[in-house]
């Protein structure tokens, strides 16, 4: 089992930036892919971005391409989500997730692809 703890959320004005971090513990971090999801009020949780075990492959939902960057530091057991040019519609609780049960070479995007989840961090973008 993997334990995940997110940090870095907060309140920012539209056009601003935030960097979310997710620290992992419990299993060898470089053995699995990681992802970020968000859930806006009254909506279902939605995929945002994913990164494979090495950091060599990434995948984004269309609405964040060019604005968000997912990265990882395997030496620090941490995955990041750099969010630039934030918009009010980015307001949500952001969750990191670990894909620890599928192939090490996989890069999932569905909730079912990820077996461990953090508690979430709130991001609020004011207009």
C-alpha positions as CSV (number, residue, x, y, z in Angstrom):
1,X,0.0,0.0,0.0
2,X,1.2,3.5,-0.8
3,X,0.5,6.6,1.3
4,X,0.1,9.9,-0.5
5,X,0.1,13.4,0.9
6,X,-0.6,16.4,-1.2
7,X,0.4,20.0,-0.5
8,X,0.6,23.3,-2.2
9,X,-3.0,24.2,-2.8
10,X,-4.4,27.6,-2.0
11,X,-6.1,30.7,-3.2
12,X,-4.7,32.5,-6.3
13,X,-6.0,35.1,-8.8
14,X,-6.8,34.2,-12.4
15,X,-3.6,34.1,-14.4
16,X,-1.5,33.1,-11.5
17,X,0.4,29.9,-10.7
18,X,0.6,27.2,-8.1
19,X,2.7,24.1,-7.7
20,X,1.2,21.1,-6.1
21,X,3.3,18.4,-4.5
22,X,2.5,14.8,-3.6
23,X,4.9,12.9,-1.4
24,X,4.7,9.1,-1.5
25,X,5.7,6.4,0.9
26,X,5.3,2.7,1.4
27,X,6.6,1.3,-1.9
28,X,9.5,1.9,-4.3
29,X,8.3,5.1,-5.9
30,X,10.0,4.5,-9.3
31,X,8.0,1.3,-9.8
32,X,4.7,3.0,-10.7
33,X,3.0,5.7,-12.6
34,X,1.4,8.7,-10.9
35,X,-1.6,10.8,-11.7
36,X,-3.5,14.0,-10.8
37,X,-7.2,14.3,-10.7
38,X,-9.5,17.1,-9.7
39,X,-13.1,17.4,-8.4
40,X,-15.0,20.7,-8.7
41,X,-18.0,21.3,-6.5
42,X,-21.0,19.3,-7.7
43,X,-19.0,17.5,-10.3
44,X,-17.4,14.1,-10.6
45,X,-13.7,13.6,-10.1
46,X,-11.9,14.1,-13.4
47,X,-8.5,13.1,-14.8
48,X,-5.9,16.0,-15.2
49,X,-2.5,14.5,-15.9
50,X,-0.4,11.4,-15.5
51,X,3.3,10.5,-15.7
52,X,5.0,7.1,-16.1
53,X,7.5,5.6,-13.8
54,X,10.5,7.3,-15.2
55,X,9.0,10.7,-16.1
56,X,9.6,10.0,-19.7
57,X,6.0,9.9,-20.7
58,X,3.2,12.2,-19.7
59,X,-0.5,12.6,-20.6
60,X,-2.9,15.6,-20.1
61,X,-6.5,16.3,-20.4
62,X,-7.0,18.8,-23.3
63,X,-8.2,21.7,-21.0
64,X,-4.8,21.9,-19.2
65,X,-2.4,21.3,-22.1
66,X,0.1,24.1,-22.4
67,X,-0.8,25.4,-18.9
68,X,0.0,22.5,-16.5
69,X,3.1,20.3,-16.3
70,X,3.4,17.1,-14.4
71,X,6.8,16.0,-13.2
72,X,8.4,13.7,-10.7
73,X,11.6,13.4,-8.7
74,X,12.1,9.7,-7.9
75,X,14.9,10.5,-5.5
76,X,12.5,12.5,-3.4
77,X,9.5,10.2,-3.9
78,X,7.5,13.2,-5.0
79,X,5.3,14.1,-8.0
80,X,4.5,17.7,-8.9
81,X,1.8,19.5,-10.8
82,X,2.9,23.0,-12.0
83,X,-0.2,25.0,-12.8
84,X,0.2,28.2,-14.8
85,X,-2.3,30.6,-16.3
86,X,-4.9,29.4,-13.8
87,X,-8.5,30.0,-14.6
88,X,-11.6,30.2,-12.3
89,X,-12.7,26.9,-13.8
90,X,-9.6,25.2,-12.5
91,X,-11.1,25.6,-9.0
92,X,-11.3,22.2,-7.4
93,X,-9.9,19.7,-4.9
94,X,-6.8,18.2,-6.5
95,X,-5.9,14.6,-5.7
96,X,-2.8,12.6,-6.5
97,X,-3.0,8.9,-7.2
98,X,-0.6,6.0,-7.6
99,X,-1.0,3.2,-10.2
100,X,0.6,0.4,-8.2
101,X,-1.3,-2.7,-9.5
102,X,-0.9,-2.5,-13.3
103,X,2.2,-2.8,-15.5
104,X,5.1,-0.6,-14.6
105,X,5.0,0.5,-18.2
106,X,1.4,1.7,-18.1
107,X,0.1,5.2,-18.2
108,X,-3.5,5.3,-17.1
109,X,-6.1,8.0,-17.1
110,X,-9.1,6.4,-15.5
111,X,-9.9,6.4,-11.8
112,X,-9.9,2.6,-11.9
113,X,-6.2,2.6,-13.1
114,X,-5.1,4.1,-9.8
115,X,-5.1,2.1,-6.6
116,X,-3.9,4.6,-4.0
117,X,-5.2,8.1,-3.4
118,X,-4.2,11.2,-1.4
119,X,-6.6,13.2,0.8
120,X,-6.7,16.1,-1.7
121,X,-5.7,19.8,-1.6
122,X,-8.0,22.7,-2.4
123,X,-7.2,25.0,-5.3
124,X,-9.3,28.2,-5.6
125,X,-8.8,30.6,-8.5
126,X,-10.6,33.9,-8.1
127,X,-11.6,36.0,-11.1
